[in-house]
Amino acid sequence: MTVEKVVIIGSGPAGWSAAIYAARANLHPLVFEGNPGYPDLIPLGQLALTTEVENYPGFPAGKSKEYLSTALPPDRRPWWIETGDPQPSHGINGPELMELMRQQAVNFGTRVVTEDIIKVDFSKRPFKLRARHGEIVEAQTVIIATGARANYLGLPSEEQYKNNGVSACAVCDGALYRFGTKSGSKGLVVVGGGDSAVEEATYLTKFNDNVYLVHRRDTLRASKIMQDRALSNPRIKMKWNRTLHEVLGNETAGVTGARLKSTVDNTTEDLEVSGVFLAIGHTPNTAFLEGQVQLDDTGYIVWTTKARTYTSVDGVFAAGDVADSYYRQAVTAAGTGCMAALDAERWLAEHGIH
């Protein structure tokens, strides 16, 4: 059996950035990009489910169809390139950005398997990785870039309006025109009661004068300093003892309102809003590791060395949101993907593997 020098698990910005750097270092990386038939590790990562990406450097406003048509082979071009559908007003679409990253990695010789890794054995080297349909792969180094998925409530209406007014990332989407007071938006809803919810709500007040923070209890779970920040902000309106019952909207406008339900007496209240932001946490995609690398209390991989992507297992590295519960941005994920590839290359060199 051939032992791979570098195997990368995951295909978001971290995975493809790692693949680009590893391939250019002649490490001939093998990427397991995930299986589209399973929900956790979708090919191209969470950006494959995103529309406009305005904050990734290098993609200002402009029509990208012509470039995409020349940069991508026909079988990898997003279907809408061949249609008359309008391009984003700013930035680039998430699937387009990810297809470009994927193609850049492939151009340098990255091999891609459209399959999941469901089990690993890091107890000895070479490491053993088991794919969903039984294939065993051995590797000298592994880069885990499986990301994290946002938690949602599971409402049908929530699913219906994802990326059309429903979001789980204020920093990613809050600056979009549809959410701002200048667009005519009457307000935004943030669901949650922890530090993340307060941070999201506070951030959104940069763009909208009315941000409703919806919490199922009558006190926030956030730290005292974060509670004070929310309660003292005149643009944040607290909706205590309420849950999001339904997202209101239509196919043309997307989200137009939110129906809240009381946790005290089951009454409902409708708010006129243009956006609903879920801030109820993320779940890192680490279940398949079965504890073979050190995780923190919330399931994220622990970087064991400052300013490095090292994990608790020598020769195993982690990149992107699977090890980052703080920033969770495409550009930071890509940066740590680069770091992981460089860390792996240097590890291999130190062990005489070229």
Residue, then its C-alpha position, 0 to 999 in steps of 0.5 A: m500500500t502506498v503511504e501518502k505524504v499528506v492527506i487533507i480531510g475537508s474541502g472548505p477554504a482551509g482544506w483547499s489552501a492547505a492543498i495548494y501549498a502542499a501541492r506546490a511543495n511537491l507533497h502530492p496531497l490527497v484531499f477527501e472532500g466529502n460526499p454530497g449525499y451526507p450532510d456533515l462534510i459537504p464538498l466545498g464546505q459551508l461556503a457552498l451554501t452561501t450566496e454573496v461573499e463580500n469580505y473575501p479579499g480580491f473579489p470586489a464588485g464585478k461580473s465574474k461569469e467570463y472569468l469563471s468560464t475560462a478558469l473552470p472546466p465545463d463539468r465544474r462550472p456552477w450551473w448559473i454561469e450559462t444562464g442570464d441570472p444576475q451576478p452578485s452586486h458585490g463580491i462573488n458567490g460562495p460556490e464560485l469562490m470555492e470552485l476556484m479554490r478547488q481548481q487552483a489546488v487541482n491545477f498544482g496536482t492535488r488529487v481529490v476523492t469525493e468521499d468522507i473519512i469516517k474513522v482514523d487511527f492515529s495510534k501509530r505511524p503511518f496513520k490509517l484513515r478509513a473512508r465511508h465505503g471501506e477504503i483504507v488510506e495510510a498517511q505520514t501526516v494528516i491535516i484536519a480541515t472539516g470545519a464546523r456547522a452552525n446550529y439551527l432550530g430546525l424550523p421549516s421556514e428557517e430552512q426555506y429562507k436560509n441565505n435569503g434573510v436567515s443567517a448564522c453569521a452577522v460578521c459574514d452577512g450583516a453589511l449586506y444592503r438588505f439588512g441595513t436601515k438605509s434599505g428600509s429594513k424595519g429591524l433584525v432579529v438575533v436568537g440566543g442568550g450567550d456571549s455570541a448572541v450579544e456580539e452578533a446583536t451589537y455588531l448588527t447595530k452598526f447597520n440597523d437601528n432596531v435589533y431584537l435580541v430574542h431569548r427564551r428566559d428572562t436573563l441572559r446567559a452571557s457574561k456580565i460585561m456582555q449583558d451590560r453591553a446589550l442592555s445599555n445599547p439603545r438599538i438593542k431591544m430585548k424580547w424576553n421569554r420568547t422563542l422564534h416560532e416561524v420566519l415570515g416572508n415570501e419568495t421575492a422579498g425573502v424574510t419580511g418578519a419573525r413570529l415569536k412565541s412566549t415561553v410563559d403563556n404561548t401567545t405569539e407576536d409578529l415583528e416586521v424585520s428583514g433578517v433573522f440571525l441564529a446565534i445558538g452556537h456551532t458544532p465542530n465536525t470532529a465526531f469521526l475522530e473519536g477522541q484521538v486528538q485533544l478536543d476542548d469542552t465544546g468539541y473543537i480541536v485544540w492547537t497545542t502550540k502557540a502560532r502553530t497548527y499542531t494538535s496533540v498528535d505529532g504529525v496531525f495538524a488542524a486548520g480552519d473552523v474545526a479548531d477556531s471557535y472565535y473568528r470563523q471566517a473564510v479568510t482566517a480559515a484559508g490562512t490556517g490552511c496555509m499554516a498547516a501545509l507549511d507545518a506538515e512540510r516542515w515536519l516531513a523534512e525534519h523526519g527525512i521524508h521528501 
